[in-house]
Amino acid sequence: MTRPVFRVALPLPLPQTFDYLPPVDAPFDPRDVSDWIGCRVRVPFGRQQKIGLVVEVIADSDSTPALKPITQRLDTQALLSEELWQSLQWLARYYQRPLGEVLATALPARLRDGDPIPEVVDLRYRLSEAGHSNRLSLRVGTRPRRMADFLAQLDHADETMLAAHDKAWRSTLRNLLARGLVRSLRQPWRLDALQHSYATAELASRRSELNPDQSLALHSVVSRFGQFAPLVLEGVTGSGKTEVYLHAIDACLQRGQQALVLVPEIGLTPQTLRRFQHHLPVPVHVLHSGLNDTERLRAWAAMSSGEGRVLIGTRSAVLVPLPQAGLIVIDEEHDASYKQQEGWRYHARDVALLRARSLNVPVLMGSATPSMETLQAARAGRYGLTALKQRAVATHATRVQVIDVRGQTLVHGLSESALQAIDSALQRGEQALVFRNRRGFAPVLLCHDCGWRGQCSHCDSALTLHGRRTLICHHCGHRETAPSACPSCGGLALVPQGAGTERLELGLAARFPDVPLVRIDRETTQHRDAVEKHLARLGTRAGILVGTQMLAKGHDLSRLSVVVVASIDEGLFSTDFRAAERLAQLLIQVSGRAGRAQTRGEVLLQTHLPDHPLLHTLLNGGYAAFAEVELQAREAAGLPPFAALALLRHESANEADLQRFEAEALTILKAQAVHHPRCRVHAPLPAPMARRQGRWRRQIVLSASTRADLQGLLNGVGSALYTLRSARKVRWSLDVDPLDLY
């Protein structure tokens, strides 16, 4: 008698699937084998038990006595929709990653560990009669009183709204439920109830009127419901892109469909979430790295079951099942955080476009500074493009000034012109932002006598001075006490060079001792909602913000009138072909912080290269003029979006092992390239940072005329590299469509 064999994809860095027999201690009907595909199973793997997904069932003879049986079937039906299942298999081939690893990435950690899918119950909470009667008797300032006051303002609140209001909401809610001050209501999903809520005056009052540009953008989305349509919404900061998103989601919900909203990690602020929750009449589910595994599973289960209507999340949210999908929104589509930089290096924007094609839904991609790839696709007619040419709320024009710091004496990294502009803003009762995308006190500690500088012993990188006594490597985390005398010459002239956010904070505090000052960077925002708390501390008072790119987006700073970019030179000096694009995007983004509401904006850019062509083009012609020049340069150089790239990164603590793998990998790549004349295997080179965390790093660039050509070259390369014995002694990755060549 023949027995079926189950092919299982396990979450391992191995290219193959693994074969197993049916379980021996559970009823098994051979006629139902297809029902196993997409289900989780627990299987023996060596001395361990692992959880994987059944990807195929094949007929087999009795000649497989060595195969082991499945230990346990964990699901009665496939976890992933057919659309997502097929998309993930295509993505595994495109990105040259093991299927088991890709499938596991699409599951919440609790499901990967074997937990059951939780029942999806949409509970709402409201004050009971006793709660309304006794609310004022609760002690002012306590969590129960704050939650009761919050619920008193609403007809009801769901768990997502409570979580946004209070991070310790569960214990507070249990307290109020136990005392009978709050009651829960089960709220089943009903389209007619939703449509009725849209007709209410209360909900209508939350929606703002759209201007003609916004209305045109909304029509371009709504008219394409039910079909695949990539649409670009280009608009400056404050032009009302979010209002277009919200109205488009409204229309999607009224069709009884789900909406997915992708946002960059630093763009998903409590402020952003509250805006969506306030506007939409359904629970807004959230998915981001700050949630615990249980919270992530609940959001996944709600959307996967179809009960959830709206999901707003960061990169990984693009992998959630959407059985009733109607719309995908990608805010800040140009943002580099959409690209995964470890393991399976997918780009969430590209995955969203792939899924939208399969789901037949429109994709709305918003940005003040669209990526070169997106702009070229729009120029070629593959994407629709709508521009919001003015801010939704009338404001004064922002003035941009380039400050030539050559020959100037800088006070902790700031010129006198910048300090005077900050002082003027404070005198007017407004706020100033000093932007520096480099944390710490100073990037380098230098000996003025002999030229020694603090260098990481594990990386080809300078150590950053933090405070006055600690040197830290921002690449590997190594730290050491700063020397009091030069280790090379014994001299005492150790001078901090450059300015990080700490030094800017110190200098500004000395110059403006009585002014509120808030620093926002990785060191000051370790805890959940830390950014929100820092900003709340400043409020609308006159004051100064110092920060990194965490402040570049996602926060409505209505009193901000002056933005100082302490240095733009790193972006002008870089050898990375995307550096100019990133700098232009960052300058536009940061400039958009100034002058919101009725405050006139002023932006000051400090540089040693005031005559750089990029600045001239950007300041005189705006982002559109810069993009035109940049696209022409990319096309002439044969760079994306006019070519496709892949990068074979490899690193090892042993240089001989690294060279051995590189030679064998190069042989495989060149043999494959013989059959693909429009592809090129470039000579291996050291990575721009040749040593990091004690490991030597090298890379091979692969280029092709088109993505299809590149896929022809890569077909089977990943599997071949896994079989190399030398691959076991190095850490390697194949990055398709890399954003960073380092």
NORWO-V160562 format. One record per pair of residues at least 24 apart in sequence whose ideal C-beta (glycine too) atoms are under 6 Angstrom apart, sorted by sequence separation. I is the first residue (numbers start at 1). GAP is how many residues later the second one is. D is the distance in Angstrom with one decimal. If there is no record, write none. Layout:
I | GAP | D
I | GAP | D
//
This chain:
33 | 24 | 4.3
44 | 24 | 5.1
127 | 24 | 4.9
328 | 24 | 5.2
440 | 24 | 4.0
441 | 24 | 4.7
127 | 25 | 5.9
147 | 25 | 5.0
288 | 25 | 5.8
441 | 25 | 5.7
516 | 25 | 5.7
679 | 25 | 4.3
214 | 26 | 5.3
218 | 26 | 5.5
284 | 26 | 4.9
285 | 26 | 4.8
286 | 26 | 5.8
287 | 26 | 3.4
288 | 26 | 4.6
440 | 26 | 4.8
521 | 26 | 5.9
678 | 26 | 5.9
43 | 27 | 5.5
217 | 27 | 4.9
221 | 27 | 4.6
282 | 27 | 4.3
516 | 27 | 3.7
517 | 27 | 4.8
518 | 27 | 5.4
519 | 27 | 4.6
520 | 27 | 3.8
521 | 27 | 4.6
563 | 27 | 5.7
678 | 27 | 4.6
43 | 28 | 5.9
144 | 28 | 5.9
282 | 28 | 5.9
284 | 28 | 5.9
328 | 28 | 5.3
515 | 28 | 5.8
4 | 29 | 5.0
41 | 29 | 4.9
42 | 29 | 4.5
143 | 29 | 4.4
218 | 29 | 5.1
222 | 29 | 4.9
515 | 29 | 6.0
42 | 30 | 4.3
126 | 30 | 4.3
214 | 30 | 5.3
218 | 30 | 6.0
280 | 30 | 6.0
287 | 30 | 4.4
318 | 30 | 4.5
520 | 30 | 5.5
563 | 30 | 5.5
679 | 30 | 5.6
144 | 31 | 5.6
465 | 31 | 5.3
520 | 31 | 5.6
563 | 31 | 4.5
678 | 31 | 4.7
41 | 32 | 5.5
124 | 32 | 4.0
125 | 32 | 5.6
144 | 32 | 5.8
333 | 32 | 3.9
246 | 33 | 4.8
315 | 33 | 4.3
318 | 33 | 4.9
334 | 33 | 4.9
560 | 33 | 5.6
40 | 34 | 4.1
124 | 34 | 5.4
318 | 34 | 5.1
325 | 34 | 4.5
327 | 34 | 5.8
333 | 34 | 5.0
452 | 34 | 5.3
560 | 34 | 5.8
580 | 34 | 5.4
584 | 34 | 5.6
679 | 34 | 4.2
8 | 35 | 5.8
40 | 35 | 5.2
208 | 35 | 5.9
326 | 35 | 5.8
328 | 35 | 4.7
329 | 35 | 4.8
330 | 35 | 4.6
331 | 35 | 5.2
332 | 35 | 5.6
334 | 35 | 5.6
588 | 35 | 5.5
39 | 36 | 4.1
276 | 36 | 5.9
325 | 36 | 5.2
334 | 36 | 5.7
452 | 36 | 4.0
508 | 36 | 5.5
553 | 36 | 5.8
557 | 36 | 5.8
676 | 36 | 5.1
334 | 37 | 4.1
552 | 37 | 4.8
568 | 37 | 5.4
572 | 37 | 5.2
676 | 37 | 4.6
17 | 38 | 5.9
450 | 38 | 5.4
552 | 38 | 5.3
558 | 38 | 5.7
561 | 38 | 4.5
569 | 38 | 5.7
658 | 38 | 5.4
447 | 39 | 4.1
450 | 39 | 4.1
558 | 39 | 4.3
567 | 39 | 5.6
568 | 39 | 5.1
569 | 39 | 5.6
10 | 40 | 5.3
38 | 40 | 2.7
74 | 40 | 6.0
449 | 40 | 5.5
561 | 40 | 6.0
562 | 40 | 5.0
563 | 40 | 4.8
564 | 40 | 4.8
565 | 40 | 5.0
566 | 40 | 5.7
572 | 40 | 5.3
38 | 41 | 6.0
505 | 41 | 4.9
653 | 41 | 5.7
655 | 41 | 5.2
672 | 41 | 5.6
10 | 42 | 4.0
38 | 42 | 5.8
449 | 42 | 3.7
504 | 42 | 5.0
584 | 42 | 5.0
653 | 42 | 5.2
9 | 43 | 5.4
8 | 44 | 4.2
9 | 44 | 5.3
447 | 44 | 5.8
449 | 44 | 5.0
651 | 44 | 4.4
24 | 45 | 4.9
448 | 45 | 3.8
501 | 45 | 5.4
8 | 46 | 5.7
9 | 46 | 4.9
21 | 46 | 5.0
23 | 46 | 5.4
268 | 46 | 6.0
651 | 46 | 4.3
23 | 47 | 4.6
38 | 47 | 5.8
447 | 47 | 5.8
448 | 47 | 5.0
6 | 48 | 5.2
7 | 48 | 5.4
19 | 48 | 5.6
21 | 48 | 4.4
650 | 48 | 5.8
7 | 49 | 4.1
265 | 49 | 4.9
445 | 49 | 5.9
446 | 49 | 5.4
20 | 50 | 4.9
53 | 50 | 5.1
130 | 50 | 5.2
131 | 50 | 3.7
649 | 50 | 5.0
6 | 51 | 5.7
130 | 51 | 5.7
131 | 51 | 5.7
258 | 51 | 5.7
259 | 51 | 5.1
260 | 51 | 5.3
261 | 51 | 4.3
445 | 51 | 5.9
446 | 51 | 4.8
647 | 52 | 5.6
648 | 52 | 4.3
668 | 52 | 5.1
4 | 53 | 5.2
5 | 53 | 5.1
444 | 53 | 4.2
442 | 54 | 3.4
647 | 54 | 5.8
688 | 54 | 4.4
5 | 55 | 4.3
128 | 55 | 4.6
442 | 55 | 5.9
443 | 55 | 4.3
687 | 55 | 5.5
253 | 56 | 5.9
442 | 56 | 5.3
646 | 56 | 4.3
665 | 56 | 6.0
2 | 57 | 5.9
125 | 57 | 5.4
442 | 58 | 6.0
645 | 58 | 5.5
2 | 59 | 5.8
125 | 59 | 5.5
195 | 59 | 5.8
441 | 59 | 5.6
440 | 60 | 3.8
643 | 60 | 5.7
644 | 60 | 4.8
664 | 60 | 5.2
123 | 61 | 5.0
124 | 61 | 4.9
439 | 61 | 5.4
441 | 61 | 4.2
442 | 61 | 5.7
438 | 62 | 4.7
439 | 62 | 5.1
440 | 62 | 5.7
441 | 62 | 4.7
577 | 62 | 5.4
644 | 62 | 5.9
664 | 62 | 5.4
51 | 63 | 5.1
124 | 63 | 4.9
644 | 63 | 4.5
258 | 64 | 5.2
122 | 65 | 4.6
191 | 65 | 4.5
267 | 65 | 5.8
436 | 65 | 5.4
661 | 65 | 4.1
258 | 66 | 4.9
644 | 66 | 4.1
660 | 66 | 4.6
661 | 66 | 5.9
257 | 67 | 5.2
258 | 67 | 5.4
258 | 68 | 6.0
259 | 68 | 4.6
260 | 68 | 4.9
261 | 68 | 4.5
262 | 68 | 4.7
263 | 68 | 4.8
264 | 68 | 5.1
436 | 68 | 5.8
257 | 69 | 2.6
661 | 69 | 4.6
434 | 70 | 5.4
255 | 71 | 5.7
264 | 71 | 4.0
265 | 72 | 4.9
657 | 72 | 4.2
658 | 72 | 5.8
206 | 73 | 5.4
264 | 73 | 4.7
657 | 73 | 5.7
252 | 74 | 4.1
252 | 75 | 4.2
203 | 78 | 5.7
652 | 78 | 4.3
650 | 80 | 5.2
651 | 80 | 5.2
439 | 82 | 4.3
650 | 82 | 4.2
15 | 83 | 5.2
439 | 83 | 5.8
14 | 84 | 5.8
197 | 84 | 4.3
245 | 84 | 5.1
649 | 84 | 5.1
262 | 86 | 5.9
413 | 86 | 2.7
648 | 86 | 5.6
412 | 87 | 5.7
12 | 88 | 5.7
647 | 88 | 4.5
11 | 89 | 5.1
426 | 89 | 5.9
9 | 90 | 4.7
10 | 90 | 4.5
11 | 90 | 5.8
646 | 90 | 4.8
9 | 91 | 3.7
412 | 91 | 5.1
413 | 91 | 5.6
647 | 91 | 4.4
11 | 93 | 3.6
9 | 94 | 5.4
412 | 95 | 2.6
411 | 96 | 5.6
164 | 106 | 5.7
164 | 109 | 5.5
439 | 109 | 6.0
164 | 110 | 5.9
437 | 111 | 5.1
431 | 112 | 5.5
432 | 112 | 5.1
433 | 112 | 4.5
434 | 112 | 4.8
437 | 112 | 5.3
429 | 113 | 4.8
161 | 116 | 5.5
426 | 116 | 5.0
189 | 118 | 5.3
160 | 123 | 5.3
160 | 124 | 5.6
158 | 125 | 4.2
241 | 125 | 4.4
433 | 127 | 5.7
228 | 128 | 5.6
431 | 128 | 4.6
228 | 129 | 4.7
430 | 129 | 5.5
431 | 129 | 4.7
432 | 130 | 4.2
433 | 130 | 4.8
434 | 130 | 4.8
435 | 130 | 5.0
436 | 130 | 4.2
231 | 131 | 5.9
233 | 131 | 5.9
237 | 131 | 5.4
430 | 131 | 4.1
228 | 132 | 5.5
236 | 132 | 5.0
227 | 133 | 5.6
229 | 133 | 4.2
230 | 133 | 5.0
231 | 133 | 5.2
232 | 133 | 5.2
233 | 133 | 4.2
234 | 136 | 5.8
425 | 136 | 5.0
425 | 137 | 4.2
224 | 138 | 4.5
232 | 138 | 5.9
422 | 140 | 5.9
221 | 141 | 5.5
421 | 141 | 5.2
232 | 142 | 5.9
221 | 143 | 5.5
232 | 146 | 5.2
418 | 146 | 4.6
239 | 149 | 3.8
232 | 151 | 5.2
239 | 152 | 5.3
240 | 152 | 3.2
230 | 153 | 4.3
231 | 153 | 4.5
232 | 153 | 4.6
233 | 153 | 5.7
234 | 153 | 4.7
235 | 153 | 3.1
238 | 153 | 4.2
239 | 153 | 5.9
413 | 153 | 5.2
435 | 155 | 5.2
433 | 160 | 5.9
220 | 164 | 5.9
220 | 166 | 5.4
217 | 169 | 4.3
430 | 169 | 6.0
213 | 175 | 4.8
120 | 181 | 5.3
120 | 182 | 5.2
110 | 183 | 5.1
118 | 183 | 5.3
421 | 183 | 5.8
109 | 184 | 4.6
117 | 184 | 5.5
120 | 185 | 4.6
122 | 185 | 6.0
418 | 186 | 5.3
110 | 187 | 4.4
120 | 187 | 4.6
108 | 188 | 4.9
108 | 189 | 4.4
108 | 192 | 4.8
398 | 196 | 5.6
398 | 197 | 4.7
395 | 200 | 5.4
403 | 201 | 5.5
405 | 201 | 5.1
406 | 202 | 5.4
398 | 203 | 3.6
399 | 203 | 5.0
400 | 203 | 4.6
401 | 203 | 5.1
402 | 203 | 5.1
403 | 203 | 4.8
396 | 204 | 4.0
404 | 206 | 4.2
402 | 208 | 5.0
372 | 209 | 5.9
106 | 213 | 4.1
369 | 216 | 4.0
475 | 217 | 5.5
476 | 217 | 4.2
369 | 219 | 4.9
400 | 219 | 5.8
368 | 220 | 5.6
460 | 229 | 5.2
460 | 230 | 5.4
460 | 231 | 4.7
459 | 232 | 5.9
459 | 233 | 4.7
458 | 235 | 5.5
458 | 236 | 4.5
84 | 237 | 5.3
290 | 238 | 5.8
105 | 239 | 5.6
81 | 240 | 4.7
80 | 241 | 5.7
81 | 242 | 5.7
102 | 242 | 5.6
101 | 243 | 5.9
97 | 247 | 4.6
95 | 251 | 6.0
334 | 251 | 5.8
375 | 252 | 5.4
369 | 254 | 5.3
270 | 262 | 5.0
376 | 265 | 4.3
87 | 267 | 5.8
87 | 268 | 5.5
373 | 268 | 4.3
372 | 269 | 5.6
87 | 271 | 5.9
83 | 275 | 4.7
83 | 276 | 5.9
272 | 282 | 5.8
266 | 284 | 5.3
269 | 285 | 4.3
267 | 286 | 5.1
267 | 287 | 4.2
237 | 355 | 2.6
238 | 358 | 5.4
167 | 361 | 5.9
345 | 390 | 4.9
339 | 400 | 4.9
336 | 403 | 5.6
96 | 618 | 5.6
96 | 622 | 3.4
96 | 638 | 4.8
95 | 641 | 5.1
15 | 704 | 4.4
15 | 707 | 4.9
//
